[in-house]
Amino acid sequence: VKEVANLSLLSSACDVVSAAYASTKERHPYLRSVCAAAGKGVQSVTEATASCVQPVLATLEPHVAAASEYASKGLEKLGEKLPPLPKPVEQILSDTKALVSCRAAEVKEAVSS
């Protein structure tokens, strides 16, 4: 999970979502209180689930370790084949919006002429 989270595309996308979430909470006080309540609920459920699942995880630990090793090797191969993302997600989104807008303007001009 840590290796996947460290992939540049995913990491950059998470940063964008996190910033949007924080900004939205700051601009909308009612939403902030709903998010805080939801966060506390998720935390409580996570803690309760963790205590119940712990014995099962102990039994499955060798299988989980093998799957983790296999996934790690797969991510290494994927990382070798895919170059790191040269731009942050915000820049890619901005460039894509600009390109779509430009193409839409060209189509509109062609249709109107």
C-alpha positions in Angstrom: 0.0 0.0 0.0 2.8 2.4 0.8 4.5 1.7 -2.5 1.3 2.4 -4.4 0.7 5.6 -2.4 4.2 6.7 -3.3 3.6 6.5 -7.1 3.9 10.1 -8.3 0.5 10.1 -10.2 -1.4 8.8 -7.2 0.5 10.9 -4.7 -0.1 14.0 -6.7 -3.8 13.2 -7.2 -4.2 12.6 -3.4 -2.6 16.0 -2.8 -5.1 17.6 -5.1 -8.1 15.9 -3.4 -6.8 16.7 0.0 -6.3 20.4 -0.8 -9.8 20.5 -2.3 -11.3 18.8 0.8 -9.5 21.2 3.1 -10.5 24.3 1.1 -14.2 23.1 0.9 -14.3 22.6 4.7 -12.9 26.1 5.3 -15.4 27.8 2.9 -18.5 25.9 4.2 -18.8 25.7 8.0 -21.8 23.3 7.9 -20.0 20.9 5.7 -17.0 21.1 8.1 -19.2 19.9 11.0 -20.6 17.1 8.9 -17.1 16.0 7.8 -15.9 16.1 11.4 -18.8 13.9 12.5 -18.2 11.5 9.6 -14.5 11.4 10.4 -15.2 10.5 14.1 -17.7 7.8 12.9 -15.2 6.3 10.5 -12.5 6.3 13.2 -14.8 4.5 15.7 -15.8 1.9 13.1 -12.1 1.4 12.1 -11.0 0.9 15.7 -13.9 -1.6 16.4 -13.1 -3.5 13.1 -9.4 -3.7 13.8 -9.9 -5.3 17.2 -12.3 -8.0 15.7 -10.1 -8.6 12.6 -6.8 -8.9 14.5 -7.1 -12.7 15.2 -8.0 -13.4 11.6 -5.0 -11.3 10.3 -2.7 -13.2 12.6 -3.8 -16.5 11.0 -3.5 -15.1 7.5 -0.2 -13.3 8.1 2.0 -15.7 6.0 -0.4 -15.5 3.0 -0.6 -11.7 3.3 3.3 -11.5 3.4 3.5 -13.6 0.2 0.9 -11.5 -1.6 2.7 -8.3 -0.5 6.0 -9.6 -1.8 4.4 -10.5 -5.1 2.6 -7.1 -5.4 5.9 -5.4 -4.5 7.7 -7.1 -7.4 4.9 -6.2 -9.7 5.1 -2.6 -8.7 8.8 -2.6 -9.3 8.3 -3.9 -12.8 5.6 -1.4 -13.4 7.8 1.4 -12.2 10.6 0.4 -14.6 8.2 0.4 -17.5 6.4 3.7 -16.7 8.5 6.8 -16.4 7.8 9.1 -13.5 5.1 11.7 -14.1 6.8 14.8 -15.4 4.1 17.2 -14.2 1.9 17.4 -11.2 -1.8 16.4 -11.6 -2.9 20.1 -11.3 -0.8 21.0 -14.4 -2.0 18.0 -16.4 -5.6 18.9 -15.6 -5.0 22.5 -16.5 -3.3 21.6 -19.8 -6.1 19.2 -20.6 -8.8 21.8 -19.9 -7.0 24.3 -22.1 -6.7 21.7 -24.9 -10.3 20.8 -24.8 -11.4 24.4 -24.7 -9.2 25.2 -27.7 -10.6 22.2 -29.6 -14.1 23.1 -28.7 -13.5 26.7 -30.0 -12.1 25.4 -33.2 -15.1 23.1 -33.7 -17.6 25.9 -32.9 -15.8 28.2 -35.4 -15.8 25.5 -38.1 -19.5 24.8 -37.5 -20.5 28.5 -37.6 -18.6 29.1 -40.8 
